[in-house]
Amino acid sequence: MTPTTTAAESRLAMPGGEISLLRGGDGPPLLFLHGGGGAGAWSPLHEALSRHFDVIAPDHPRMGRSDDFESFGAIDDLVLHYDDLLDELGIPSATVVGASFGAWLAAELAVLAPARVEQLVLMAPIGLRLPDHPVTDIFLMHPEQRVAAAFHDTSRAPAMDGDIDAFVQAYRDMSAIAHYAWKPFMSDPKLEGRLRRVRARTLVVAAGEDRIVPRAHPECYAERIADARLVVVEDVGHALDVERPEAVADVVVSFLSAEEARS
Amino acid sequence: MKFNFFHLAPYPYLPEDWEDHHETMSLDFPNGNFDPEVGHGLYHRYLDELEYAESVGFDGIAVNEHHQTAYGIMPSPNIMAAALARRTSKAKIMVLGNAIPIRGNPLRVAEEIAMLDHLTDGRLVSGFVRGIGWEYFAHSISPTRSRSRFDEAHDLIIKAWTSTEPFQWIGENYEYRYVNIWPRPLQQPHPPIVMAGAGSLETMRWCAKHRHTFMAVISRTETIKAWFDGFREYAAQEGYEPDPEQLGWVAPVYVGETDKKAIEEARGPIEWYFKKSLRQPPGAGLPPGYMSTESLRTALTKGRIPNFDLSIEELIAGGYIIVGSPSTVAERIHALQETLGFGQLGANIPVGTVSQQQTRESTDAFAKEVIPLFREKTAPVAT
């Protein structure tokens, strides 16, 4: 997806390399952390959020148009990176919204720096180690199978053409996820116990037809975070923010604007 | 020209309806399909075949490492090498190789190879491989660490073999406060090293840089040629011209009485090997991070993504395999040697479902009617 005119793309030097980031909208700052497939995208969800917030959507190190950050090898590198990024941008605290892998990062950031995360939205989050509810092994799938697993209605998935650049880009993005989350598989074993530190008003969004992350994961997040509620968006697969961005935007914006109204 | 007898040790007895229920015989094909009695017989049959190859004049006998698969039942090639060590006396014993990135403890590999070097009276050739895609799943090692773990394990093993004082090793992947292996290897400074590779640029560059032998695995002739040319180019950048013996090629080989008979006899076994045993679990053929984006782009743009769903005729025509009468096989090897410039051939004679009897006959024919032609041919040149 190409950025619309409302989002500006820029590059920013960070310790370890340069990142690419999209930024658009006015209002309080909102850090948007993409999932495995969302690097570089400015979707209708971003668009909807940007009507209320200053939306900052960076590509994770090693993904999208961001550099390789050779020294990065684990999830904590990314968490500290986002703590640094907020410093770099002069943002003391923000609303943080994450999808899937990005939701995991968002939760970790809220654990590391509870005061920095005012509101937290976790969409189809991974990151918890629940051995009885294993996350599907997306690494063991063809790209086509991965799409079939991530989307409830695959006709809503972005078209996969035979473009070599797109294939190599998708391989690089998936390689980054493998780099950060191969073992422990898609999880931080200590995260569940540490969620007690999260102070943010939190919304956990579960995808009704998630075939990658079992429902127990969003449920567990909602249970362990003190001020959290769980909402299920029906008729959508794991890649909920890509598959039905408008429906997801309704849920997320109404949660966040309830806070606006309150303050 | 060196001839090595290369064994993969497949478990060739799949259930008849295997294809209806399984995409692959690796990673998640249930090990209930391994019959302990049958498997026991296979180990002894395969060791016999390796020992026999030495007795008929092969320069080397080669074993290798694979995990959780009917493709090859040698998860520890060092154990096979140990079993061969004192039953043989002339041939090089080639471990092709230890998959060092997926081993948790490379120091253990250094120790075992050093021991094997003594048990084989210094006949050991130490291969290092990266391991096949599914094996990263099987041993829970991130494929994105493959290159870094490989390089570091290699450097650590060489240093462990060559150092005469205890040292500390602190690297990205491994940490040892005390490295001081007993025994040191018999061959000094260390056993020769072979790297098996499927054309990744990094592998060839690395191999050329260290002046190790590069052993190309199965592919078609043009692809192998591109790999070898690449290797020679990297060697030139390092300021040397590689000896032909520094380039090896591994290929399924079957020798029959006539071309027609050979093709008839080898069709089943070889097509089993290519069409069935080489099939990876979906996604494991190209695990995330296993290839650099540079290598992936090269492979995609040059059409070097292998397709093994081929008939025996297509495999012969593509140069993946060598099958035929002794004279056809000899001519073919000669022609390929001219084209590719390799000095070592790893003949995978016990390929796929080939029977014990067929293996024996094909081994005999190769040893008695093919190898001697090359010995005579090269003898005058050598003097």
Interface residues (C-beta under 8 A of the other chain):
Chain A: G73 D137 F139 L140 M141 H142 Q145 R146 I164 F167 V168 Y171 R172 M174 S175 A176 I177 A178 H179 W182 K183
Chain B: F137 S140 I141 S142 P143 T144 R145 E172 P281 P282 G283 A284 L286 P287 P288 G289 M291 T293 L296 R297 L300 T301
